[in-house]
Amino acid sequence: MRNIKVWECSWIGISREYSSGSAVYDINLQQQHGSVLGPILFIIYTNDFANCLNNCSSILFADDTTVYITGKDIKELHLKMKNDLCSLSQWFRVNKLSLNISKTKYMLFHNRNSITETEIDDNIRIKIDNMEIKRSNSLKFLGLFIDQNLTWTEHSNYIINKVSKSIYILNCIKNILPQYLKKTLYYSMVYSYFNYGIILWGHTYKFNISKLFIKQKRAIRIINNSEYNAHTDPIFRKFNILKFEDIIKCETLKMMYKAVNHSLPLAINERFILNKEIHNYDTRQTHDIHIAKTTKRVTYNSIIYQGPDMWSELPRELKNITTFNSFKINLKNYIIKNSTVTL
């Protein structure tokens, strides 16, 4: 019989050789960093994680795991989370895994006036295996800083710091490189920070948007070798670059186009309902996305409200474009043409 070698992986592996048709050896737990199969087998190994949760839901992304629960009563939430953490503790022991408590945090999302810090401190103590999990007011999740009130201020400040470093680099080489290369660097070192996840965090407070736009104008002036106080509207048009608020609008409308044409993931598409599904009246907005009424700031500043509202103001000829690529090109041209004049 020919011997078959099975590679060791980051979490599960077989460290022995065996012959096909012979007895199967016990699987030994191994750990070897850099294995190609390691991440895949780890996902398989932890695939039943969600099954041990009775009240909470979970998000698993590689080795980054998030457990969450929603409700209106803080004491009830605490009790349900406590019960599920007991189940998690047992799951970790059975699967011979350990929780890195120093990197584990919890956060309580709430409106500013719905609950006080004192009430949180008096009612919430999150523990697992008698080890207390520390509370955090903001957490970094898949590259986005999410705060407990969903203001996105911390993430905006993070982007400002990153973009400031990029602007410094652009300023250092502004007299060395031609304009087309500086424009390329703008898209890789500035625009990439703006664009990532902007449909979530871009609908933040106006003062955050204003600070980000100031940084963008600084970068645009450097590309054009303009004075520090030069008017930026002609420069934006010259390079065919979207302003910060126009980036938000463009990315939001692209998502709405996909929602109307049912090309988003099902879980996201279900969040958007067409007017024709609400009533049978034949109106001009029949095929538009229904705009939900809200009095909450968090909902008003979210893609769930802002997206349908922006889509309703889009010209019908743009909405009727049949291909996404054509829609993107025409949308950008439309936004630049109708962009608000700024100093």
N, C-alpha and C positions, 0 to 999 in steps of 0.2 A: 504494500500500500504506500502511496505517496504521502509524505508528511505535509500538513497544512499549518502554516504559521498565522496566528491571529494577532494583530497589533494591539499593543496596550494603548489606552486612551486616557484622557484627562481624569475621568471619574470611574469608568467601568472598563475592565479589560481582562484578557486571559493571558497569563504570563508563561504558559506552557505550550509545548507542541503536542499535537495529538494526531492520530491517524484516522482517516475516514473509516467509519464502521467500528471503531474501537469505543471503549467506554468513555463517557463524557466526564471530564474533570470538573470539580467545583469551581465556580467563578470567584476569582480573587479581586478585591477592591484595590485599584491602583491609582496613581496620580502622576501623570507625566505631561508637563506643560508643552504646548505647541503642537499637539496632535490635531490632525485634520478631522478625525472622526469624533474627537472629544466633545465639542459643542453639540453635535447632533445626538450623540448617545446620552449626554446630560439632559437634553430636552426630553428624550424618550424616558429617561429614568425618573424625571419629575413630572411626567405627563398627568399623573393622577392626583396632583397637588390639590386641584379644585374640588375633588370629590370628598375631601375631609372637611369642607366648609359647609355648615348648615345655614348660616345667616348672611355671610359676607360673599362678595364676588372677588375675583382675582384677575390680575393682568400679569402674564408671564412673558418677559422679553429676555431671552438667553438666561443669564443668571440673575437678572434684576426682576424681583417679584414685588407686586403691589397688591395689598388686600384692602378692600374698601367696603363701606356700608353707608346707606343713606337713611334718613329719618328725621322726625321733628322733635322727638323727646330725647334729650341728651342722656338721661339715666337708662332708658331702654337701649339706646345705641351702645352704651358702655357695657351693659349686661350681655348683649348679643356678641359683642366683640370679645369679651372675656371668655365666653363659652367656646367660641371658635379658636381662640388662642390656645385653649387647653387641648383641643383636637389637633391643632398644628404641632404642639409640643410632642404629642404622641407620634404623629406622622414623622417628625424629624428623627425620633429615636428608632422607630421601626426601619427607616430607610438609611440609618447610620449617617445622618447629616447633622450639622450644627449650625445654629444661627449666629451670625456675627452681630452681637448686640450693640457694639460700638458704632456700626454703620446702619443700624435700624432706628428709624424715627417714625413718629406719628404726627398727623396734622388734622386739625378740626376746621373744616370749611364752615363759615357762617357769615351772616350779615353783621355789619359793625354794631348795630343796635339790638340784635336779637339775643345776645348773651354777653355777659361781662367776663373779664379775665378771672375774677374771683370765683364766679360760678363754675368756670372750667376747672380751676385748681381744686375746688372743693368736691367736684363730682367725678373727675376723671383721673384714674390711675391705671395706666396700661402696663401690665406685667406678663411675662412669659417665663415659666420655670423660676418664679420668684425674683426675676431680674426686671427692673423697671425700664421701660422704653421711654426715652426722652421725647418731649414734645418740641416741635419746630414750627415757626411761623411761616416758613417757606422751604420748599424742597426742589431740587433739580431733578426733573423727570424727562428723560429722552432729549436732553439739551435745552429744555425750557425751565425757567425758574417760576414755579407756581406758588403764589402766596395764599394765605388762608382766606382773604377777602376777594381774591381774583381781581385785583387792581392792575396786575402786571407791571407795577412800578419797579420792582426789583429786577425783573427781566429787562425792562427798558434801560435801566442803569447799567446792567451787564452789557447790553448791546452797545451803549454809548462808550463804555470803556474799551471794548474790543475795536470799535470803529475809530476811536481816537488814536489807537496805536497804528492802525492801517493808514490813517491820514498823515501821521508823522512820517511813515515810510514813503508815501506818495510825495510828500513835500520835499523829502531828501533827494528824490530822483526826478523831480519835475523838470529840471533843466538838462537832463541827460537823455531821457526817452522821448520818442515822438508821441503825438497825441493819441494815435490809435492804440499804442501799447499801454499808455496810461489809462485809457478807457477800459481796456481788457483787465488791467489790474484793479480798476474800480469794481468791475463785476465780480472778480474773484475775492477781493479783500474787503469790500464794503457792502455791495448789493447782496452777497451771499448771506451775510449776517441779518440784513433787513428781511430777506425773503423767507428764511427758514421759520416755518410755523406762524407766519404773519397773520393768517386768517383767524388764529386763536388769540394772539397777544396784540395784534395791530389795532384792535378796537378798544384801546385803552384811553386813559384820560387825555384831554387836549394838551395839557402842559407836558406830558411825556412825548406826545407826537411832535410838539413844537421843538423840544430839545433834540430829538432825533433828526428833524428836518434841518436844523441849524448845522448839525454835523455833516449832513448830506450836501448842503450848499457849499460848505467849506471844501469838501472833496471835489465837487464840480468845478469850483474856481481854480483849484490846483491843476486839474486836467487841462483847463483852458489857459493856464498861466495868467489868470486875471488878478486884479487887485482884490484885497481882502474884503472890500465893501462893494464889489461890482454887482450889478443887477444880474440875477441868475436865470430869469425866464428865457432870454435869448440863448443862453448856454445849454439849458435843458433841451430846447428845440433843436439846436445845432447838432447835438450828439444823439438826439432821439431817445433821451433817458427819461424815465418816469420819475416824478416827484414822490416823496415818501407816501403821502396820502393816496396818490394815484396807484402806487404799488399795492396798497391795501385793497383799493377798489378793484384793480385788475385781477388779483388773485382770488378775491371773494366772488367776483362775477364768473370767473372760470369754473369755480366750484359749483355755482348756481346752474351754469350751463350743463354740467354733468348731472346735477340733481334733477333737472327738468327732463333730461334724456335718459335717466335711470342708469347711469354708468358709474355711480359711486358704489362703494361697498354697501350691502343691504342694510347693515346696522346704522349707517349714516344716512342713506337715502330715505329711510323710514322717518327721519326727523323732519323731513320737508314734505308738506302735503299741498297738492295743487288745488286751486279754487274750485275746479270742476268736481273734486271729490267732496267738497263742502256743501255745494248747492248745485242746482240744475239750471240756473239762469244763464242765458247766453250773453255774456258781456265781453268787452275787449280784454279783460283780465282773466278770462276763463282758464286759459292754459298757463297762467302765471302761478308762482308759488304763493300760498296763503301766508299773509303777514299776521302773526299772532299778536294779540293785544297784551301789553305788559305794563306794569307800574314799577317793576324792579329794575334797578340800575344794572345789575349783573346780567339780566336777560337782555335788556336793551342794548348793551355793549357787546353782545355775543353774536356769533355768526348766525345763530338761529333767527335772530330778528334783523340784523343789519343786512344779511344776505338777500332775503326776499325783498326787503325795502329797496336796495340798490337795483335788483333785477327789475322791479316794477317801473323804474325810471329809465330803463334802457330802451332805445328805439326798437320798434318791431322788426325792422329789417336785419338788425343784428341778432335778435332772438331766433329768427327763422333760418339762420345759416345752418347748413346741414352737417358740416364737418368741424371737428374741434380745432384742428390746425388753422383752418380758415377763420374760425371765430377768434382765436388768439390774435392773429395778425390784425384783423379788422378792429378788434376791441382796443388794442394798444393804440392804433392810429386815431380812433375815436376819442380815447381818453386824453391823449396828448393834444389833440385839436381843441378839446373843450376844457382843458386844464385851467384851474383858477390862477389868476395873475398874482404873483407874490413879489416881495422885494428881495 
